[in-house]
Amino acid sequence: MASVILERSRKKRLEQGHPWVYASEVASVDGDPQAGGLVDVLNHQGRFLGTGYYNPASQIRVRILAQGPLAAMDTAFFAERFSSCLHHRERFLPGADAYRLVYGEADFLPGLIIDRFGDVLVVQLLTLGMDKCRDQIVQALVEVVAPRGIYERSDVSVRELEGLEQRTGVLYGECPRHITVSENGLKVIVDIEEGQKTGYFFDQRENRASIAPLIQGWGGRSGITLQEVTAEDGTLQTLPVNKSGKPVTFPYWDGATVLECFAHTGSFTLHACKYGAKKVTCLDVSAHAIESAKANVELNGFTDRVEFVVDDAFAFLRNQVKGVEERSERATGKTDTAKPMTAGGGRTWDVVILDPPAFAKTKSAVAGACRGYKDINLHGMKLVNEGGYLVTASCSYHMQPQLFLDTIAEAAKDAGKVLRLIEWRAAGKDHPQILGVDEGHYLKFAIFEVHSK
């Protein structure tokens, strides 16, 4: 087997568990390695560090697969790795029928993503080394998981950095376009052909469930209290009663009003409704996404509590804030209230949820991303009712955790708000992280209680 010998002055990242060897770290190559084939990786003294696959056209020259010798990336190799991945998910997500089965480097299979949707698997082959093993990967998945179908969604631009074209299509069996799976007791319809990435974002599973405590306990603000009321049969019943002394029949009287921006398939909307939300506004700029969210809401029986908005989240938030500020100004009596309001917004919510796509896909985009995150969080927190909650996330790896928190802090300062951090989370258990591989620590998720200064 050919060998890649590393520079003496390189950082000792491989020894700390990082699986990438950059082109700038390679001192020389011994032998004639095949593009996408296996190579041994040695330090400058000739000490063996691991085995990985090689791509002379990529800035990531070698991706490590094993700390010891590895003879081949054959079906048996993948079957053993897939069995380990399946065991991990069955241990930490017992009974789940949908999850990320293989998470690239974190599952010791760099360049490979596999999501499970019931009995159908969706595969992403991101690198040349994995692309050349397509047949072995399919055979191993059939052996270990026995799926009804395997569908490829290698339609990502990162493949072009590896000298590969984008491709999609059925690799095995039957693959219906729409599949219904369950998450935290909810039903979700996934579009594996046209949905974003592989069709669904599993990394927020536990984070979506974490909003449960935010959704109840709001009836008192409307003057509704639980009181003992004499029923027609003379018995005493404890019922919700409004300020006029009349029993409240609406079952979700104690629920929050919720705004979900960047809704995609409406996953946070579904969870808010499940936990008892009074009313949810579900917003996305994509009409296709909103149609998907509508289908999921209807499937779970929540239609009467959800309104759908197709709009740009930045514009929508700014318009609502403008309306709030204009109403506040008119309430002072210093403006002519006979004139119609210029802003069409002015609504506020008990819980505002911001789960945007990655704003910084490269290091050079960080400055612009900071402006974007500050903008949506500043306007979002202005629309949270006093003592309510801002739920906010970033899936940009280059937006490091402290930078994300600092950006939100700046937004709070400008908005005149005091934020109390209630929860800080990362990706779920089907997205494990290798210590020392910072690139895998991409998702930041926070819940803040919002107060005015």
N, C-alpha and C positions, 0 to 999 in steps of 0.2 A: 504494500500500500504506500502511496506517496505520502510525503510529510510536509507540513508547513512549520517553518522555524520562525519563532517570534523575536522581535527586537529586544535587546537587553534593557533599554530604557523605558519600555512600556509600563503602564500601570498594571498592577497585579490583579486585574478584575477576574480573570478566569479562576484563579486560586480562591477567590471569594464567592464563586458560584455563578458568575455572569456567563451566559452562553455565547456571547458574540466576540468574534475576532475581526477587527477593522483592517482594511487594506493598509493603513498607515502603520499597523503593528507588525506587519509581516516583513521579516528580514530576507528570507529566501524560501524557495520551494524545492524540495528534493524529490525527483521523480517526475512523472507526467500525469498529474491528477486530471480526471475527467470533470467537466463542468456538471455540477450536481452530484458528483460522486463523493465517496468517503475519503477522508485524509486523516492521518494522525497529526496532532498538534503538539509541538515540542517547544520548550523554552530555549533560550540562547545557549544553555549548557547541554542541550539534548535530552533533558528530562521530560518524560511523557506527561501531558496534561489532560488529554482527552481525545475523543474521536468525533469528528463532525463532517458535515457535507460542505463542499467547496463550490464557490461561484466566482470566477475571475472577473465577471462583469459587474459585480455588486460591491458597493462600499463595505458591506458586511461580508468579508471574504469567506469566513467560516462560521457556521452555526453548530455549536456543540450538541451532540446527541447523547454521549455517554462519557463518564469519567474514566472508564476503562476501555479496553479494546472492544471494537465492534466490527464483526466480519461483513455484515450486509444489512441493508434496509429492506428486508424481505417480509413476507406475510407473517412469519412467526414473530419477528421483531415487533411489528405493529400490533399483532394480536396480544402480545404480552403487555405492551403499553396501554392498549385500549382496555384490557381487563383491569388494570390498575386504576385507570380513570373512572371506569364504571363503578368499581368498588368504593372509591372516594365519594361519588355522588350518591350512591345508595346508602352510605353511612350517614352523610350529613343532610341529605334531602330525601328521607325515607318516604316512599309512596308517591314521589313526584313523577310526573310523566313528561315533563318538559324542562330542559336545563342545558347549559353548556357542558357538553360531554368532554371536549378537548379544548384546552385553553393555551395553545402554543407553548411558549417557553416554560410557563408555569407548570405544565404537565410533561415537561421534558420532550416535547415534540415541536420544536421551533418551526414556525411557518405554517402550522396546521391548526385550523379552527373547525370544530364540529359541534353543531347544535342539534339537540334531540327534540323533536316535536311528536310525541307519542311514538308511533311505529315508523316514522319517517325521519331520516337524518339529512341535514343540510351541511355541506362540506365547503370550506374555503381553503384553497391551496395557494399560499401567498408567495412561495419561493420556488426557485428552480429545483432544488433538492426534493421538495415534496411533490412538485408537479411531475417529476419523472417516476414517482412511486404511486401514481394514481391507481393503477390496477391492484397493487399490493394492499393499498389502503382500503379499497373497496372489498377485496377478498377477506381482509382481516375483520372489517366491520360486519360483514355477513356472518362470519364465524362467531364473533363475540356477542353481537347485539341482535342478530337475526331480524333486521328491519324489513318492513314491507317495501320501502323504497329509499334510494339515496339520490339527492339532488345537489348539483354543484352550483355555488354562487361565487365563483372566482371572478366577479365583475368589479374589481377594486383596482385603483390606479397604482397601488404599491407594487403590483406585479410587473408593471412597466420598468421599475427600477431593477428588476431581476432579468430583464430582457424577455418578458413573457407577455402574450396577449391576454386580454380579458376573455373569459368564457363562462357560459352557464349551460345547464341542461341536465337531463336525467342520466345518472351513472348506473343505476340498478333498479329493477322492479318498477312499482307503480308509485307515482308522486303527484297526488292531487295538489292543485295550486293552493287551495284554502284548507287549513287543518285547524280543528278546534282542540285546544289543550286547556289544562287547568293551572291556576296559580293562586295560592293562598285561598282556595275554595271558590275562586271565580273562574268563569269560562272565558277564554280568549280565542278569537279567530285570527290565525296567522296566515299571511300571504307570503309563501316562501319564494315566489317568483318575482314579485314587484315590491315587496316590503323592504324597508331600509335594512342594509347590511344583510343578515341572513333571514330577516323577517320579523325579528322581535329582539328586545333588549332585556336579557335575563339578569344583567348585572345589578339591576335595581330591585330585585325581588324582595329581599329583606328590608330594603329602604322603603319600599311602597307599604309594606306591612307596618312600618314604624310610625306612620302617621295616625294610627288608630286612636291614641290618647288625645289628639288634637280635635277630634270631630264631635265629641259630645260635650255637654255642659254649657250651652249657649242660650238656653231658653230664658234664664233669669234676666238677660239683657233686654228681653222683650216684655218683661214684667210677668212672665209665666212662672208659677210656683206649683208645687205639688201640695194638694190640700185634701182633707177628708170631706167627701161629698156624700150626702144621703141619696141612695138610689131609689128608684120607683118602688122596689120591693122592701124598702125600709132599712136595707143594710148599708153600712158605711164602706165606701170605696175611696182609695187614694187615686186622685186624678189630677192631671195638669189643668190649672185654672188661670185665665188671663186676668188683666188688671180690672176688667169689668165684672169679674166674678163668674164668668161663663166657662164651662169645661172646654178644653181644646181637643178637638178630635183628630187633628193632623198628627199622624204617628211619628213624624220626624221633627216635632216642635223643639226638641233640645239640640238639634243638629246644627253644624256650622254652615255658613255660606262659603263656598270654595271656588277659587279660580285656578285652573290648570293651564299654563302656557306651554307651548311646544308639545302638545299632547300626543302626537303620533297616533298610536292605537287607543289612546284614552286610558292607559293603565292606572294612572293615579286617580283619574275620575272614577273608575270602577271601584277602587279601594275606598275612596271617600264615601261613595254611595253605600258600599257594604257596611261601613262603620257607622252609618246613620246620618250622613250629611243632609241638610235641609234642601239645598240647591247648589248645583255645581255648574260653573261656566267652563266649557271645554273648548280650548282655542288652539288652532294650528293654521299656518299659512297655506298648507296643502289641502286642497279640496279632497284629494284621494285619501289623505290621512283622516280627515274628519268623517268621510264615509265609512272608513274602517272603524273609527271610534263609535259612530252611530250603531253599526252592526253589533259591536261588542256590548254597548249599553243596552240595546234592545234584547240581546241574547240573555242578559242577566236580569232583565225586568226592571231597569232603572230609568226608563225613558221619561217618566213624568217628573223626574227631578233634575234633568240635565238639559241645558241649552247649549247649542253648538255655534261657534263663531269661526268663520274662515277669515283670517286677517293676519297681518304682520304683527308679531308680539310687541316689537319696539313701538310701532305706531299706536297700537291699541293701548298699551300701558301709558304712553305719554298723553293720549287723548283723555283717558280716564282721570289722570292726575290734573290735567288742565281744567277739566270739569269740576273736580273737587275744589281746586283753588278758586275758581270763579264763583262757585256756590258760597264758599267761605267769605269771599270778598263782598258778595251781595248781601250776606247776612249781617254785615257790619252797618249797612244802611248808607254807606259812602258812595254807592254806585246807583245808577238809575235802573231800578228793577223792572221798569216798564219795558225796557229794551230786552229783546230775546237774548238768551245765552249764546255765545259764539261757539262754545265747546259742546260736543254731543255726548261727552262722557259724564263722569262724576260719581261713578259707583265705587263702593268699597266692599271688601270681603273679610271674613274672619280668618281665613287661611288662603294665602297666595303661594302657589307652587310653580317654581321655575326650573325646568329640566331641559336646557337648550342643547343643541348639538355642539360639537367641539368648535370653539371659536379660534383656537390656536393649534393648527395641525403641524406647524413648523416653529422653530425657535424664533425666527424672524417675525412671526405674527403675534408674538406675546404682547407687544405694546398695544396693538389694535384690539386684541382680545381683552385686555384689562379695561379698555374703554367700553367695550361691549358688555362685559360682566358688570361693570359699575353702573352703566346706564339701566340695564334691566332690573338690577337689584335696588337701585335708588328709587326708581318709579314703582317697583313692586312693593317695597316696604311702605311707601307713601299710601298705598291702597289697602294696607292691612288695618283693620279696625283696632282701636286701642286695646293693647293686651292680647292681640291675636298673634298669628304665627306666619313667618316667612320660611318656606321650605325651598332650599336652593341647592343646585348641584353644578358641577363642572366635570366634563369627561375629557378635558384637554390635558394630556400628560405634561405639556410644557407650562401649563398654569400650575405651578407648584403649590402645595397646600398652604404654606404661609403667605404666599403672594395672593392666593384666592381670599384668604381671611383678611389680609390687609386691604384688598380692593373693596370688600364688603364693608370694612370699617370706614373707609373713606366715603363710601356711599351713605352710610349711616350718619356720618358727620354732616355731610351736605344736606341730607334730608331732615336733619334735626331730630334724629331718632336714637334711642338707646336700645341696643340689642342684647338679649340674654341668651347665650348659647345653651340649648337644651340637649342637642344630640349632634354627634360628629361621627360619620360612618364612611366606609369605603365600599368596594364591590362585594357581592355575595360569596357564599361558600363554594359556588361552582366556578368562581374566578379567583383561585388561590394566588398567592404572591410569593415569589422566591426572594428571600432576604438578600439584598445587594443588587437586585435587578430593578432599578428605579423605574424603568420604562413600563413595568407592570402595575405601578402604583398610580393609576391615571384618574380614578374616580374619587371625587370629593363630594360629600353629601352632608348638609347641615340643616338643622331646624333651629330657628331663632324666635324667641318671644320678642315682640316689637312694642316699644313704649315711646311716647313723645317726650322731648326734653321739657 
